[in-house]
């Protein structure tokens, strides 16, 4: 896969599944894999319902930080930092 093909797939994923997530493609032991990083578990659950296990020949993995369960937890972290 060329860098241009990779960038095109990442852009297509962002357009199809939403721009609020971070997308990356890497070659893993399973083959080429689309990694979707979300901000919290609730968002990961929503994205996982939209994203198929295999998308355009890529395996898909949805990631989220284990310490952030929902949007309210992000607000609490921001309040603590300021």
Secondary structure, DSSP 8 states (H G I E B T S, - for coil): --HHHHHHHHHHHHHHH-TTSEEEEEEETTEEEEEEE-SSHHHHHHHHHHS-SEETTEEEEEE--TT--SHHHHHHHHHHH-
